[in-house]
Amino acid sequence: METKKKALGRGLEQLFTNNNVIDFDNFEKEIVKESKNDIVKIKLEDIRRNPYQPRTYFNEESLKELATSIKEYGVVQPILVKKSIKGYELIAGERRLRASKIAGLSEIPAIIKEFSDQEMMEIALIENIQREDLNPIDEAKSVLNIINLRNLTQEEFGNLFGKSRSYITNLLGLLKLPNEVQDMLIKKEISASHGRVLSKLEDDNKIIELAERIKKENLNVRDIEKIVSGKEMVKRKPITVKEHDPKYDMYERVISDKIGSVVKINKNKLEITFDSLKDLERIMEILDIKIGEE
């Protein structure tokens, strides 16, 4: 019979039941109280990734930077794993595991602990939810999973994770978008702010159409808000100005000199500019045009 005491910390239950914001930098230590005797070396080839890992994208540059640090200082914080039928399943520390492979390590320090499937999922979600490079769709799915698993309200989740209720509502709204548009968010072809505006629409075809316009026309969020609200500025056709025919220049100049006013000839029309009724009468007199006489 195994008599060695498991390495236990406060546990997930206490993390979710206290009223403070979760300390994301130290939450693994909160879950597992480690000691040097609990840390073992495990071959990288014996570890498979957490099946509940919410991340679909890992920043390669960030992993390379971590790998450089690992080469110099080693893996400072051990990963968390559970024993499986063949080898181990990763619970927390996938970035450390990936970076260790890049660094050329064959083994990695780890703490072995028994976790339920729900605990595995929750730890993976908590570990990743605050990552800056987590795309908005993966983040939204993580948030929804935790809310459902823990039966939390959006407000309760916000209090635990330091997020406003409006942020949570807008984030979860992205999951209503068509799959094509969600893919655009994952690939960063459109922003989460674009997605938030698009999620207010009901027509999937319209949403996809606008998402394509964002890509092709490089529309900003304000542009989309105007389109969605029906206040889109109609692009006016440019006014084509007919080029002035130089053969009329001489006539314009001669007539202007004769009457002392600006004269334009355009489209078979003669335009004479005057300042007032008195000025008009002056022009009429020069042209020998009399009004009221037979």
NUDO-925990 format. One record per residue (C-alpha): residue in one letter; x, y, z. Coordinates in steps of 0.001 Angstrom, whole numbers, padded with zeros to 6 digits, always signed. Each point is the difference from the previous one (the first is absolute). Example, Ala and Ser with C-alpha at 12.3 -4.5 7.8 and 13.67 -1.06 7.14 Angstrom:
residues 2
A+012300-004500+007800
S+001370+003440-000660
END
This chain:
residues 294
M+000000+000000+000000
E+001258+003448-000892
T+000624+001974+003185
K+001662+003085-001473
K-002154+003048+000664
K-001187+001820-003129
A+001244+003522-000560
L-003103+002057+000609
G-000523+003749+000150
R-003171+002006+000459
G-001568-001814-002936
L-002256+001215-002779
E-003057+000052+002217
Q+001432+002679+002248
L+001176+002032-002968
F-003574+000169-001239
T-001644+000549+003360
N+002099+002865+001339
N-001061+003532-000847
N+003366+001203-001293
V+001217+000229-003577
I+001988-003120-000914
D+003767+000499+000179
F+000867-001238-003492
D+003757+000304+000485
N-000026-002429+002919
F-003142-002049-000432
E+001910-003242-000679
K+001729+000359+003358
E-003408+000659+001563
I-001290-003287-001416
V+003072-002113+000797
K+002184+000630+003007
E+003344-001124-001333
S+003154-001078+001774
K+003296-001222-001389
N-001031-003575+000793
D-003102+000333-002208
I+001922+001071-003109
V+001102-002768-002369
K+001615-000076-003436
I-002170-001361-002812
K+000959-000709-003594
L-001629+002399-002442
E-000917-002876-002296
D-002117-001538+002789
I-002257+003054+000359
R-003060+000658-002143
R-001822+003312-000049
N-003080+000777+002076
P-003006-001155-002075
Y-001958+002949+001413
Q+002565+002591-001075
P-002004+002955-001370
R+002834+001596-001961
T+000158-000602-003742
Y+002894+002416-000593
F+003377+000474+001679
N+002206+002982-000854
E+003190-001447-001457
E+002152+003031+000814
S-001131-000073+003617
L+000817-003726+000226
K+003465+000596-001446
E+000657+002705+002597
L-001084-002377+002770
A+002183-002741-001508
T+003017+002333+000136
S-000732+000694+003663
I-000339-003733+000723
K+003358-000712-001645
E+001633+002507+002316
Y-001912-000465+003257
G-001908-003278-000420
V-003730-000493+000656
V-000564+002105+003117
Q-003558-001122+000736
P-000862-003712-000378
I-002909-001012-002183
L-003036-001832+001416
V-000859-003458-001312
K-002171-002974+000865
K+000848-003665-000507
S-001760-001638-002921
I-000083-003508-001441
K+002971+000849-002202
G+002253+002614+001484
Y-001466+003291+001209
E-002615+002568-000960
L+000946+003651+000261
I-002146+002084+002328
A+001726+003387-000017
G+003149+001346-001642
E-000387-000621-003740
R+002074+003071-000902
R+002804-001289+002241
L-000325-003462-001575
R+000101+001325-003582
A+002877+002370+000752
S+001962-002818+001642
K-000313-002029-003200
I+001262+002991-002005
A+002877+000377+002487
G+000985-003607-000682
L-000776-001370+003478
S-000829-003675+000401
E-001445+000289+003528
I-002001+002591+001904
P-000707+000524+003725
A-003571-000898+000903
I-002391-000545+002889
I-002248-003043-000300
K-003481+000349+001431
E-003361-001656-000528
F-002542+002248-001684
S-003545-000653-001151
D-001012+000804-003571
Q-001810+003109+001208
E+003063+001161+001939
M+002183-000565-003060
M-002315+002150-002079
E-000289+002756+002595
I+003754+000230+000572
A+000677+000203-003753
L-002636+002712-000350
I+001298+002049+002927
E+003615-000339-001142
N-000753+001382-003441
I-002832+002445+000462
Q+002257+002935+000920
R+002509-000556-002812
E+000303+003044-002272
D+000467-002120-003128
L-003101-002104+000626
N-002305+000750-002920
P-003468+001361+000888
I-001868-003128-001120
D+002107-002333+002144
E-000354+002462+002882
A-003778+000150-000439
K-000267-003797-000057
S+002155-000215+003128
V-002172+002519+001823
L-003204-001794-000997
N+001402-003378+001089
I+000951+001295+003446
I-003374+001721+000431
N-001795-003231-000904
L+002266-002296+002018
R-000248+002125+003140
N-003573+001181-000585
L+001131+003622+000336
T-001813+003142-001036
Q+001873+002387-002293
E+000351+002389+002926
E+001465-002722+002256
F+002454-000987-002708
G+000989+003641-000495
N+000704+000419+003701
L+002259-003064+000062
F+001890+000806-003174
G+000151+003783+000268
K-002249+000637-003016
S-002995+002323-000345
R-003412-001462-000732
S-000208+001910-003291
Y+003374-001470-001041
I-001287-003526+000668
T-003290+000645-001819
N+001767+001406-003070
L+002551-002814+000011
L-002621-002758+000162
G-001913+001757-002775
L+002847-000905-002368
L-001037-003659+000230
K-003260+000883-001784
L+001936+001002-003112
P+000048-002361-003008
N+002933-002425-000055
E+001549+001794-002985
V+000149+003247+001963
Q+001288-001732+003142
D+002853-001358-002144
M+000803+003560-001084
L+000254+001003+003665
I+002300-002939+000748
K+002235+000953-002949
K-000109+003685+001090
E-001436+001032-003373
I-002576+002043+001930
S+000171+001247+003592
A-002070-000953+003023
S-001482+003509-000103
H-001166-000621-003556
G-001465-003314+001144
R-001832+001679+002885
V-001829+002303-002415
L-000764-002801-002451
S-001389-002196+002792
K-002892+002454+000430
L-001359-001054-003410
E-002348-002950-000500
D+000565-000717-003708
D+002997-002332-000428
N+000348+000848-003683
K+000155+003714+000805
I+002588-000670+002725
I+002214-001958-002405
E-000407+002683-002670
L+001069+002763+002397
A+002906-002056+001327
E+001273-000405-003558
R-000341+003752-000533
I+002067+000633+003140
K+002800-002101-001482
K-000156+001391-003532
E-000689+003673+000787
N+001934+000193+003286
L-003078+001412+001760
N+000413+001167+003576
V-002465-000638+002825
R-001709+003359-000408
D-000595-000732-003693
I-001715-003285+000923
E-002070+001658+002722
K-001295+002508-002552
I-000847-002767-002460
V-001780-002092+002634
S-001968+003020+001247
G-000972+000968-003546
K+002073+003194+000056
E+002550-001067-002567
M+001272+002880-002086
V-000898-000535-003648
K+003060+000316-002168
R-000797+002740-002486
K+001140-000330-003577
P+002729+002510-000756
I-001238+003048-001933
T+001541+000079-003425
V+000989+003503-000968
K+000090+000531-003734
E+003300+001413-001088
H-000229+003659-001057
D+000320+000536-003730
P+002900+002454-000494
K-001485+001356-003240
Y-002504+001943+002115
D+002693+001762+002035
M+000345+002829-002517
Y-003750+000654-000136
E-000276-000011+003796
R+002871+002480+000267
V-001340+002361-002691
I-003541+000058+001413
S+001286+000424+003582
D+002104+002969-001105
K-003018+001487-001815
I-002447-000151+002898
G+002377+000013+003009
S-001397-003233+001526
V+001064-003615+000201
V-001239-002050-002955
K-000007-003807-000417
I-000931-001997-003060
N-000962-003608+000807
K-002153-002584-001804
N-001162+002513-002597
K-001047+002420+002740
L+001220+003508+000691
E+000156+000826+003729
I+000456+003582+001157
T+000622+000768+003651
F-001458+003146+001624
D+000008+001304+003548
S-003306+001839+000290
L-003001+001313-001904
K+001861+003237-000678
D+002948-001999-001370
L-002395-001964-002209
E-001482+003228-001344
R+003526+001173-000764
I+000678-003130-002016
M-003295+000332-001845
E+000865+003586-000921
I+003398-001052-001370
L-001655-002693-002069
D-002537+002598-001173
I-002885-002077+001304
K-002984+002088+001103
I-002910-001267+002095
G-003568+001359-000375
E+000464+001659-003351
E-001535-001177-003251
END
